[in-house]
């Protein structure tokens, strides 16, 4: 009779310990995803800061070149 029940219910018997282990593994994986995405966001933030600095320097260089071009235009005219 026990063999018949095992055959009907399947060989794998659920248990609280297995369920808790599964939930714990899922929580660990989700925490790993959170840590990964946090590191990724920090790297993107650092890149943005560098690019903003470079953009500011480019604007300053552009403005200076425009001033010099304007002066030369006045000299030639």
SULZIWO-V386324 format. One record per helix or strand of 3 or more residues. SS is the DSSP state (A for helix, B for strand). FROM is the first residue (numbers start at 1). TO is the last residue. Records with the same first field share a line. If there is no record, write none. Layout:
BEGIN
SS = FROM-TO  FROM-TO
END
This chain:
BEGIN
A = 2-9  16-76
END
